[in-house]
């Protein structure tokens, strides 16, 4: 499985290989480690998942 994160402002794509199926909390932690650590908060984060996924993502993101 490959997690794809696209930064439309600088036109970069991050392709992160995952060895197992990842949950919302895993996506948030990977995002913090790979993107947030380098560029801080982005203006907009668009997730193509359901509301439950988005809620868990933001809970983990804001807690860390």
C-alpha positions, 0 to 999 in steps of 0.5 A: 500500500502506498500513502500519497500526500500531495502539496499543491502549493510547491507541486510536490508529491510524497509517496510513502510505502506502508507495509500494512493497512493503515488507519486514520491515527497512522496517517496522522502520525505519518503526516506529522513525521514526514510533512509537518516536521519539514513544512509545519502546518499547511493551509489546507488538508483535504482527505478523501475519506469518510467523516469518522476517518477525518475526526480521528485524523484531526484528534491525533493530529491536534493531540501530538 
